[in-house]
Amino acid sequence: MNRLAGKTAVVTGGSVGIGRACVIRMAEEGARVAILDMLETEGKALTADLTAAGHEVAFWAVDVADEAAMKATIDAAAARFGGLHVLVNNAGISGSPKPTDQVTEAEWDRVQAVNVKGVFFGTKHAIPHLRAARKGSIINLSSIAGLIGIGGIAPYHASKGAVRLMTKNDAITYAPEQIRVNSIHPGYIWTPMVENHLRATSDDLEAAKAAAGSVHPIGHMGEPDDIAWAVVYLASDEAKFVTGAEIVIDGGYTAR
C-alpha cells in the first residue's frame, strides 16, 4: 500500500481493460488518478466506484488524437490534483486485421493517430508538468508487436514499433531532468480490444481465445493486472534508476 502516495497520474484509455486495471491499482497504492477515455459510461462508473472507496479519481472524456483536447485535459487534471508526476500512455486500437495491400489509407491513419500521435500528444503536454515537479515517470504501452512480427496487422505493428523507439528517444532526452520514460510490451492480454480482434478473425471466439493463449509458452493469455503491477512499479520511486527500458510481459511469447 501507498507505493504511489503523493503522486498524481494520468491514464489514457483508462475506462476498460489494461487502463482500468492500472487506474485501480494506482489508486489503491495512493495515487490521485485522472482517467482519460472516450468511453464515458465506463469511465464515470469506475470513477464513482473508486471515489466511493475513498480514492481521489476524476474522469475526462477526450480523444487522444485531438491535441488541443489533450493539452486542455492534462492541464485540467494537473490543476485539479495539484500537479502531475506520472503519465500512462495506454490508449490504443488494433485496427482492421488485413494484409498490408488491403489496408486503406483511412484505416492506416486512424491507428497511427491514436497509437502514435496519442502518445506524442500525451508526452508533449505532460512534460511541462513533470518538469515543474522536478521528476516524473512516463509509461508507454507498446506491444510484442513492437518487437517482433505477428502478421496481418501492419498499421498496429508500425504504431507499436514507433512507440518503442519514441520511448527510447524521450528517455535520453529527458533523463537530465529526472523524467523517466519506459515502455511495456504485453503479449495477448484478455481485454475488450483483444476480444474484438479475435471476433473479427474467427467465428468461434472460445476456440480463438484458446488458440491465442496456447502460443504463449506459459499456456494462457495474461490478465490486465499482469500489466498494471508493472505500471505501478515503473510509476513508483522503486524504479528511480529505470529509464529507456522495454518491459516484456508476454508469458514467454518472445523468448523463442
N, C-alpha and C positions, 0 to 999 in steps of 0.2 A: 504493500500500500504506500501511497504518497511518493512514488518514484518520480512523479512529474509535478509535485506540489510547487505552486508559484509560477507555473508556466501556462501560457495561452497558446493554443494550437488551432490552426485552420485545416480542415479536412475537406478536400473536394470530392464529390461523388460519395458523400458521407451518409446518404439515406439508406442504402442497402448494401448487401454483400460485404466485401473486404472493408470498404469505407465505414460501414455501420459498425463492424467489429472493432475497427480502430477507434472510432468515436467512443464506444462503450468502454473499452479497456483503458483508453487515455483518461477518460473522465473518472473512472474508478481509481486510477492512480493519482488523482488530484489535479489534473489539468482542467483549465477552463477551455471549452471546445466550441468552435464555430463550425457548423455544418453548412457546406455549400453544395447545392444539388438542384437539379430541375424537377426532381420528384418531391413535390411539396407535401402531399398527403403522408408519405412515409417519413419524410424529414421532420415534419411537425409532430407526428406521433412519437418518434424517437426522442425528440426534444422534450415533449411533455413527460414521457416516462422517466427520463434521466433527471429532469428538474424535480419531479415528484420524489425521486430518490435522494434528493439533496445535492445534486451536482449542478455546476454552472455551465449551461449549454444554451446555445441560440442557433436558430436556423435562418438562412438566407437563400432564397430561390435565385439561382444565377446559372447562366450558360458559360462554361469556362472558355468558350471560344469567342466571347464578347469582351474585348479588352477593357472598354470603359466600365462595363458592369463589374468585371473582376477587380479593377482598381477601387471602385467605389465600395464594393463589398468588403474587400480586405481592409481598407481604411476604416470602414464602419465597425468591423469586428475588433480591430485594434483599439478603436476608441471606446467601444462597449466594455472591453475587458482590461483596458489599461496597458496595452502593449501587445506585442506578438513575439513568440520565441520559437515556434515550430510550424512548418508548413508541410502538409502531406499532400502531394500531387497524385491523387488516386483516380480521379475521374477518367474514364476511358470507355471506348466502344470497340467491338471486334470487327465491325463492318461485314460486308457480304462475303460468304465463303465461295469465291470464284477463282478460276485460273487467272493469271495476270492479264492475258489477252482479252478477257471478258469483263474486266472491271471498267466501269465508266469513270469519266473524269470527276463527275459529281460525287460518286462513291469514294473515290480516292481522296478527294479534297475534304470531305466531311471527317474521315478518320484522322487525317493529318491535323485538321482544325481542332478537334477535341483532344487527341492524344499527344500532339506535339505543341501546337500553339497554346493549348490549355496549360501545359507545364511551363512554357515560356512566360505566359501572362502571370501565372501564379508566382513564379520565381521573381520576375521583374518587379512586381508590385509588393511582394513581401520583403524584399531586400531592404528598403529604407527603414522598415520597422525592426527587422532583425539587427540592422546596423545601429539603430537607436538603442537597442537592448544590449549592445556590445558583444553579443554572441547569439548563435541560433543554430537550428538544425532544419535542413530541407531534406525530405524523404520522397523520392520519386518512384512510383510504381511502374517498373518496366515489365519484363516477362521473360520466360525462357525463349520466347520468340524474338527477343532482342539479343540472344546469344547464339542460337542455332536455327537451322531451317526446319520447319514443320510441313509447310506446303499448303497451297490453296488459300492463303490469307495474306497476299502481298502487301496491301496497304497497312495491315496490322504489323507485319514484320518490319516494314520500313519505319513505322512510327515508333515502335519499341526499341529498335536499334538506335534511332535518333535520341530517344530519351536516355539510353545508356551512355552515349557519348556527350550529350548535353550535361549529364551529371558530372562526368569527369572534368569537363571544361570548367564548370562552375565550382567544383571542389577546389581546383587550383586557383581560380580567380579570387575566391572569397576566403580562402584559408587564412590569409594575413589578418582578416577581420574577425577570426574565430567563428566564422559561419561554416558549418559542416554540411556537405551535400553527398548523399549516398543513394544508391538505387537498390531496389528489391526486385528479384526475378522469380515470381511464382511459377510453379507448374500448373496443372489443372486444379483449380480450387472450385468447390461446388458453390457457385454463386448464380444469381439470375442471368448474368452475362454468359456464363458457360452453359447454363441450361438452354438459353435461347440459341446459342451457337449449335448445340447438339440437336435441338429440334429442327434447325434449318438444314442439317446434314444427314438426318436419319428419320425414318418413320417410326422407329422403336426407341423411345427415349431411354428406357431402362437398359436395353442392350447397349446403346451408345454410351451410357454412363459407365457401365461395367467395362466396356472396351477401353474407354478413356482412362479409367482407373488402372487397368491392367498394364498399361505401358509404363507405369512408374514401378521401379523395382520393389518399392515398399508395398505395392499391391492394391493401392486405392488412391482416390483423389484426396487432396488436402481440404481443410476447413478454413473459413475466414480467420478464425483465431490463430491459426498457424502463422499467418502473416501479421496479424495485429500485435502479437507479442514481440515480433521483430521490430515493428514500428515503435512500440513503447521503449524498447532498448535504445534504438537509434535516436529517439527524441530525448532520452534521459542523459544525465551527466555521466552515466556509466560508460557511454560511448564517446567521451570527450576527445579521444585520440583517433577516432574513426572518421575518415572522410575519403571520398573518391572510391569507396568500396562497392563491390557487387555482392549482395547477399542473396544467394540462390536457395530457394525453399521449394524443392520440386520432387521430394520423395525418391531422389536418385535418378531422375529422368536424364539429366545431362551428364551423369557420371560414366555412362557407357563409353 
